[in-house]
Amino acid sequence: MKRWLAPVLILGNVVAAGMVPLGAIAQTPKTINKVTYRCNEGKGFTAEYRDNDTVKATFGSKVLELQQEPAASGIRYTNGGVTLHAKGTSAFVEVGDTTLFENCVETGRVSGLW
Protein backbone atom coordinates (compact mmCIF):
# COMPACT_ATOMS: atom_id res chain seq x y z
CA MET A 1 0.00 0.00 0.00
CA LYS A 2 1.35 3.43 -0.95
CA ARG A 3 1.18 6.39 1.38
CA TRP A 4 0.54 9.83 -0.04
CA LEU A 5 1.42 13.09 1.62
CA ALA A 6 -1.46 15.53 1.63
CA PRO A 7 -0.42 18.73 -0.16
CA VAL A 8 -0.95 22.08 1.50
CA LEU A 9 -3.50 24.01 -0.51
CA ILE A 10 -3.84 27.74 -0.47
CA LEU A 11 -7.44 28.70 -1.06
CA GLY A 12 -8.08 32.43 -1.27
CA ASN A 13 -6.78 33.91 2.00
CA VAL A 14 -6.75 30.64 3.99
CA VAL A 15 -4.04 28.00 4.22
CA ALA A 16 -6.07 24.75 4.12
CA ALA A 17 -3.73 22.60 6.22
CA GLY A 18 -3.65 24.90 9.24
CA MET A 19 -6.66 27.10 8.47
CA VAL A 20 -4.65 30.22 9.33
CA PRO A 21 -5.83 33.34 7.52
CA LEU A 22 -2.87 34.79 5.63
CA GLY A 23 -3.69 38.26 6.97
CA ALA A 24 -3.26 36.94 10.52
CA ILE A 25 0.46 36.29 10.01
CA ALA A 26 2.29 39.16 11.70
CA GLN A 27 3.98 41.47 9.25
CA THR A 28 6.43 44.22 10.01
CA PRO A 29 4.82 47.59 9.34
CA LYS A 30 6.34 49.52 6.47
CA THR A 31 7.56 53.09 6.94
CA ILE A 32 5.78 55.54 4.66
CA ASN A 33 7.69 58.66 5.72
CA LYS A 34 10.56 59.25 8.13
CA VAL A 35 10.54 62.84 9.34
CA THR A 36 13.08 64.73 11.45
CA TYR A 37 11.75 67.59 13.60
CA ARG A 38 13.70 70.38 15.34
CA CYS A 39 12.00 72.11 18.25
CA ASN A 40 12.50 74.90 20.81
CA GLU A 41 15.40 74.69 23.27
CA GLY A 42 17.51 72.69 20.80
CA LYS A 43 15.28 69.63 21.19
CA GLY A 44 14.32 67.33 18.35
CA PHE A 45 12.94 63.92 17.43
CA THR A 46 12.23 61.65 14.49
CA ALA A 47 8.90 60.15 13.51
CA GLU A 48 8.52 57.12 11.25
CA TYR A 49 4.96 57.21 9.96
CA ARG A 50 3.90 53.62 9.16
CA ASP A 51 1.32 51.95 6.95
CA ASN A 52 -0.54 50.44 9.94
CA ASP A 53 -1.71 53.73 11.50
CA THR A 54 1.20 53.91 13.94
CA VAL A 55 4.24 56.11 14.29
CA LYS A 56 7.61 55.09 15.74
CA ALA A 57 8.78 58.22 17.56
CA THR A 58 12.41 58.45 18.66
CA PHE A 59 13.45 60.99 21.31
CA GLY A 60 17.19 60.47 21.80
CA SER A 61 17.49 56.91 23.13
CA LYS A 62 13.76 56.65 23.95
CA VAL A 63 11.69 54.92 21.24
CA LEU A 64 7.89 54.85 21.46
CA GLU A 65 5.18 53.38 19.26
CA LEU A 66 2.10 55.58 19.13
CA GLN A 67 -1.30 54.67 17.68
CA GLN A 68 -3.19 57.09 15.42
CA GLU A 69 -6.37 58.60 16.83
CA PRO A 70 -8.92 61.00 15.36
CA ALA A 71 -7.81 64.64 15.33
CA ALA A 72 -9.82 67.82 14.86
CA SER A 73 -7.10 69.04 12.50
CA GLY A 74 -3.87 67.45 11.27
CA ILE A 75 -2.82 64.10 12.76
CA ARG A 76 -2.64 62.78 16.31
CA TYR A 77 -0.79 59.72 17.65
CA THR A 78 -0.76 58.58 21.27
CA ASN A 79 -0.01 55.73 23.65
CA GLY A 80 -2.15 57.21 26.40
CA GLY A 81 0.69 59.13 28.03
CA VAL A 82 2.66 60.65 25.14
CA THR A 83 0.85 62.40 22.29
CA LEU A 84 2.31 63.62 19.00
CA HIS A 85 0.33 66.29 17.12
CA ALA A 86 1.37 67.31 13.60
CA LYS A 87 -0.03 69.40 10.80
CA GLY A 88 1.81 70.18 7.60
CA THR A 89 5.47 70.63 8.53
CA SER A 90 4.83 71.56 12.19
CA ALA A 91 4.46 69.37 15.27
CA PHE A 92 4.46 69.30 19.06
CA VAL A 93 4.62 66.55 21.67
CA GLU A 94 2.78 66.37 24.98
CA VAL A 95 3.47 64.12 27.95
CA GLY A 96 0.31 64.18 30.00
CA ASP A 97 -0.77 67.82 30.12
CA THR A 98 2.77 69.19 29.59
CA THR A 99 4.13 70.15 26.17
CA LEU A 100 7.74 68.90 26.17
CA PHE A 101 8.55 69.49 22.49
CA GLU A 102 7.21 72.85 21.27
CA ASN A 103 7.23 74.66 17.93
CA CYS A 104 8.75 71.71 16.11
CA VAL A 105 9.47 72.15 12.41
CA GLU A 106 10.23 69.46 9.86
CA THR A 107 13.89 69.64 8.84
CA GLY A 108 14.18 66.45 6.81
CA ARG A 109 12.02 63.78 5.21
CA VAL A 110 12.63 60.45 3.52
CA SER A 111 9.59 58.98 1.79
CA GLY A 112 8.63 55.49 0.71
CA LEU A 113 11.98 53.71 0.72
CA TRP A 114 10.97 50.87 3.04
C-alpha positions as CSV (number, residue, x, y, z in Angstrom):
1,M,0.0,0.0,0.0
2,K,1.4,3.4,-1.0
3,R,1.2,6.4,1.4
4,W,0.5,9.8,0.0
5,L,1.4,13.1,1.6
6,A,-1.5,15.5,1.6
7,P,-0.4,18.7,-0.2
8,V,-0.9,22.1,1.5
9,L,-3.5,24.0,-0.5
10,I,-3.8,27.7,-0.5
11,L,-7.4,28.7,-1.1
12,G,-8.1,32.4,-1.3
13,N,-6.8,33.9,2.0
14,V,-6.8,30.6,4.0
15,V,-4.0,28.0,4.2
16,A,-6.1,24.8,4.1
17,A,-3.7,22.6,6.2
18,G,-3.7,24.9,9.2
19,M,-6.7,27.1,8.5
20,V,-4.6,30.2,9.3
21,P,-5.8,33.3,7.5
22,L,-2.9,34.8,5.6
23,G,-3.7,38.3,7.0
24,A,-3.3,36.9,10.5
25,I,0.5,36.3,10.0
26,A,2.3,39.2,11.7
27,Q,4.0,41.5,9.2
28,T,6.4,44.2,10.0
29,P,4.8,47.6,9.3
30,K,6.3,49.5,6.5
31,T,7.6,53.1,6.9
32,I,5.8,55.5,4.7
33,N,7.7,58.7,5.7
34,K,10.6,59.2,8.1
35,V,10.5,62.8,9.3
36,T,13.1,64.7,11.5
37,Y,11.8,67.6,13.6
38,R,13.7,70.4,15.3
39,C,12.0,72.1,18.3
40,N,12.5,74.9,20.8
41,E,15.4,74.7,23.3
42,G,17.5,72.7,20.8
43,K,15.3,69.6,21.2
44,G,14.3,67.3,18.3
45,F,12.9,63.9,17.4
46,T,12.2,61.6,14.5
47,A,8.9,60.2,13.5
48,E,8.5,57.1,11.2
49,Y,5.0,57.2,10.0
50,R,3.9,53.6,9.2
51,D,1.3,52.0,6.9
52,N,-0.5,50.4,9.9
53,D,-1.7,53.7,11.5
54,T,1.2,53.9,13.9
55,V,4.2,56.1,14.3
56,K,7.6,55.1,15.7
57,A,8.8,58.2,17.6
58,T,12.4,58.5,18.7
59,F,13.4,61.0,21.3
60,G,17.2,60.5,21.8
61,S,17.5,56.9,23.1
62,K,13.8,56.6,23.9
63,V,11.7,54.9,21.2
64,L,7.9,54.8,21.5
65,E,5.2,53.4,19.3
66,L,2.1,55.6,19.1
67,Q,-1.3,54.7,17.7
68,Q,-3.2,57.1,15.4
69,E,-6.4,58.6,16.8
70,P,-8.9,61.0,15.4
71,A,-7.8,64.6,15.3
72,A,-9.8,67.8,14.9
73,S,-7.1,69.0,12.5
74,G,-3.9,67.4,11.3
75,I,-2.8,64.1,12.8
76,R,-2.6,62.8,16.3
77,Y,-0.8,59.7,17.6
78,T,-0.8,58.6,21.3
79,N,0.0,55.7,23.7
80,G,-2.2,57.2,26.4
81,G,0.7,59.1,28.0
82,V,2.7,60.6,25.1
83,T,0.8,62.4,22.3
84,L,2.3,63.6,19.0
85,H,0.3,66.3,17.1
86,A,1.4,67.3,13.6
87,K,0.0,69.4,10.8
88,G,1.8,70.2,7.6
89,T,5.5,70.6,8.5
90,S,4.8,71.6,12.2
91,A,4.5,69.4,15.3
92,F,4.5,69.3,19.1
93,V,4.6,66.5,21.7
94,E,2.8,66.4,25.0
95,V,3.5,64.1,28.0
96,G,0.3,64.2,30.0
97,D,-0.8,67.8,30.1
98,T,2.8,69.2,29.6
99,T,4.1,70.2,26.2
100,L,7.7,68.9,26.2
101,F,8.5,69.5,22.5
102,E,7.2,72.9,21.3
103,N,7.2,74.7,17.9
104,C,8.7,71.7,16.1
105,V,9.5,72.2,12.4
106,E,10.2,69.5,9.9
107,T,13.9,69.6,8.8
108,G,14.2,66.4,6.8
109,R,12.0,63.8,5.2
110,V,12.6,60.4,3.5
111,S,9.6,59.0,1.8
112,G,8.6,55.5,0.7
113,L,12.0,53.7,0.7
114,W,11.0,50.9,3.0
